[in-house]
Amino acid sequence: MSLKKLTSLLILLTGLTLSGCTQTSKKPKNSSSNNNPSISTSEGKDSSSGSSGTSSGISTSISSSQSTSSGITSSTSEEIIDDDSNIEYITMNQKEVEILIGKAPYSLTITFHFKDGVDEDSVNKDVIWTSSDTSIATVSHYGQVSGVSKGQTLITCTTVEGSRRASCVVYVIESEASVTKEWQKVTAVSQLKAGDLVIMGCPEMNVAATSESVGMYLHPTNVTYSSSGDKITSVGVAEQFMLDGDASNGFMFESEDGKYLCTTHTGKVTFIYKTGNNKWDIDYDHGVCDMQSTSSISGWFMYNSSQQKFTTYESNPQVDMFVITLYKQVRIFS
């Protein structure tokens, strides 16, 4: 048994629980690399024209003023990537779509958002389109998606300059039948794959993760959990993340505004536009979810109930730490 799983088992045996989420203390495993994602296709490039500046209401500024409280050891170095790309980020026209097998391809498009003062005409706008599962759906050089078989896949567009990414989850269906959506509790990493939509929550406290301009927090919302906590029966205010990556190499959490979940300051988790190189290991032991950054400079991702914020810790903090419950959206076709 690995040290990680043994630690989780010992925690469960000692009965460290609160009247809310599970209380726990963790020690991170060591990781020496960021496990940068690779693009496993040489499909053609699309020279789509974009627009400069950021979308209305979206801020790309990074705040780093919040520090950890006394007695808490957290990550010791920032993970902000400062590169020379003229592209700030890209957005896709859809985040999730349903397409029929054998019908005309569905067209996905992207919009470029450039850094201030950039001459758009001088920027390399070549992109690469990929499908996480080509047996479900394929994508052309120009973002045309065709259904192959019933299932789910993630279509990703990556810029050649700066490796900026945007994704859309595609559900391939056989007929336009009625669809029921459920948010089901995840109890094993094998239930997760690229394209899944997930919510981070705590059913015992009736709270869910929501994003703010300075980070992400667990807040009382109008999200309703089932009495057993195995489902979310209605979703009000909650951040819905799209998963990219896989269990072997780590997952990325893309937020609803196209930002990735990552650490940007000691003891703090927030959202910034990323090239997508920072991934998270997810593991389960007896249904308890552990998340840890694959970067060597950050550790366990948990919610600090004393400070009321998500943080990444490298050692055992002397505070109440709540582990995360993940819920994924499941589509049931009649």
N, C-alpha and C positions, 0 to 999 in steps of 0.2 A: 504494500500500500504506500502511495506517495506521501511525502511530508504534508503536502497540501490537504489531501483527503483525510489523513490522520488527525491533523489539526481541527478540521471541521467536525470529525467524529467525536473528538474529545470535548469540543464545545457543546455539542448536542447532549453528550452524556452528563456534563456538569449542570445541565438544566439552566443555563443563563438565558432567561426569558423575561421580557417586560410585558406590561399590559398594553401591548401594541406589537410592533414588529420584533423579530428575533434580535436579541442583543448578542454581539459576538466580538471577538478580538482576533485579528489575523496577523500573520507574518508573510510578506510577499516572497514569491520565488524570484530568483535572479534571472534576468534576461539581458543579453548583451547586444541586442540589435533591435531596430525599429521594424524589421520585417516589411520593408517597402513593398507595396503591391506591384506586381508585374502585369503587363498587358500581353496576353497570350495569343494575340492575333495580329496579322499584318494586313488586315482589311484596309480598304482605301481611305482617303481623307476627304473631308468635306470643307470647302472654303465658305462657310456661312458668314454672312455679314452680321455684325453685332452693334450694340449701342454702348456709348461711354457712360461712366458714372454708375452709381448704385441704384437699385430699385427703391421706390418711395417707401419710407418707413423702415428700411433695413440699414442697420449701422454696422460698419466694418471696423470700427475703432475697438481697441483692446484695453480694458481696464486692468491694472495690476496693483491697485492700492490696498486691497484687502489682504491681511496677513493672518497667520494662524494664532490661536490662543496659546497662552503659556502652558507648557507641559505636553504639547502635542507635537510629535515629530512627523513631518510630512516631506514631500519631495523637495529636493534641494536645488533644483535648477529649472529654469523655464524651458518649455518645449515649443516656443514660438518659432516657426520657420520664416526667416527673412530671406527671400530670394529676389532675383532681378527681373522676374516676369512682369510684363506690362499688363497682364490680365489679372484683375482682382479676383473674379470668380465667374462662373457661368451658371445659368439656370435653364431648366428644360420646361417645355410647354405643358407637360403632364407629370404627375408623380405616380399615378396608378391608372391603368386602363384595362378594359376587357376587350379581347378580339376573338373573332370566330375563325375556326379552322377552314381553310379553303377560300376565304374571302379576300378582297383586295387588301394590300398591305396598309398598315396604319402608319401615318407619318409623324415622327417625333422631330422636334426642332429645338435648337438651343439659342440662347441670347448671351452675348458676351458683355461683361461689365469690366471696364478698364479703369486703371488707376488715373488719378487726376492729372491732367496735362498731357496725356498720352495721345500721339497721333495715331488714330485707328488704322489708317492705311499702311502704317509701317509695322503692324503687328502680324505675326504668323497666326492665322486663324485655322490652320489645319487641325482636324480632330480625328479620333479613332473611335469607332462604335464597336461595342462587344456585347454578347449575350452570355449570361452565366450558365445557361443550359440551352445549347442549340438544338437539342432534341425536342424542346418545348416550343421555342420560337427563335427565328434568325433575324438579323438586322443587316441591312445593306450599308454600303459606303456612305449613304446619304440619310440614314436614320429611318428607313422604311422597314417596319417590323411585320413579319409574316408568321402566322401560327402554324405549328407543325403537329403538335399533339396536345391533349388536354393537360394542363398543369400551370406552373408558376415559374417565371424566370425574371431576372433583373437585367434590364438594358442600361448600359453605362456608356456615357460619352466622355472622353478624356482629351484635353487639349494637348497638342504636341509641345507647345510652349507653356511651361509652368506646370504641366500635369494637373490642371484644374479638372474637377470631375462633377458630373451631374447624373442622376439616375432616375429610372422609372420602373416600377414593378408592373409586369405584364401578366395578366391572367388569361390563358387561352381556354376557351370554352367551346363546346360542341354545338350548343344551341342557345338561343336567347331565353333561357329558362329563368325563373325567379331565383334570386340569390339571397341567402341569409348570412349575415355577418355576425360572428361571435368573437369576443376577446377571451381567450382561454389561457389559464395559468400555464407557464412553461415549467416543467419539472425535470427536463433532461436536455442537454445540449444538442442531442440528436434531433430534437424537434425544431431546431433553428436552421435557417439557410438564407442565402442572399435573396433579398426581395421581401423578407418578412417585415411587417409593420408591428412595432412593439411599443408598449407603454410600461414605464417604471412606476410601481406603486407599492402601497402598504395597506392591504385590506382591513387589517385590524384597527388601524387608525383612520380609515376612510380618507386617505390622502393619495395624491399622485404627483408625479414630477411635472412641473411647469417651468417654462423658460422666462427669464427676465433680461433686461438690458445688461445686467452685470453677472449673469450666471443662471443656474438652475436650482430649484428648491422644491421640497415636498410641501404642498399646500392642501388645505381642506378644499375640496372642489365638489361639483355636483356629479362626479363619477360615482356610480353605484356598483358595489360588489355583491355577489351572491353571498348567502349566509355562510357557506363553507369556504368562501374565498377563492374558489376554483375558476370563477368567471367574473368579468366585468359586464354587468347587464345593461348599463347605459353609460355613454361617454360624454362628459361635459367639457370642462377645461382640463386638458392633459396634453402633454407633448407626445406626438406620435412619431417615433423614429423609424427610419427605413434602414434595415441591416444590409451591409455589403461585406464582402469577404467570406470567410468560412471558419469552421471550428479548428481546423489544423493550423491556420496561419493567423487567426485572430479576426474579430469582427470590427467593422466601423459602424458608428451610429450617426446617420445623417438626419439632422433635424428638419422640421417642416419648412424652414426658410433656406435650406440648402447648406447649412453649416454642419461641421462635424464635432462630435463630442470629444473633447480633449482637455488636457490640463494646460493652462497658460500662466499659472503663477503658483508659488508655493502654497500648498494647502487649499487650492481653489480649483474648481472646475467650471468652465464656461464654454461658450461657443465662439469660434472664429472660423473664417473661411480657410480651408486647408487644402493641401494637395492630396490629403487622404492617407498619409503614411503612418499615422498613429493609430494602432489597433488595440483591441481589448480581448483578452482571454476570458472566456466564460466557462464556468464549471459548475456542476451540481453535485451535492452529496446529501442524500436523504431529502431531496427536494429543496435544499437551501442553495441559493444562487450566490456564486462568488464571481466578481469581476476584477480583473487586474490588467493594467496597461502593459503592453508588450515592450514599451520603452523601459530602459534600464534605470530611468531617473524618476519613476513614479511607481506607486504600489497599489494597494487595494482601493477599490472605488466603493465607498460606503457613505451613508448619511449620518452626519454628526447631529444628534438630537439636541445637544447642549448649544452648539453654535447655529443650528438650524440651517445647514448647508451641506451639499455634497463636497467631499474632499477625497484626496488620494493620500494614503498614509504608507510610510515605509516601515514603521515599527508600531508597537502596541500603544495606542493612545489611551490615556486614563479618563475616557469619557464614554458615554453611552453611544454605541455605534449600531445603526440599523442596517441590516443587509437588504438587498434589493429583491423585490418580487417582479419578475417579468411576465407580461401578458402579451400574446401575439394574436393578431387578427386572423381568423380562420373563415374562409368562405365555403359555405355549404350550398351546393347546387342541387336543386330538385329535379 
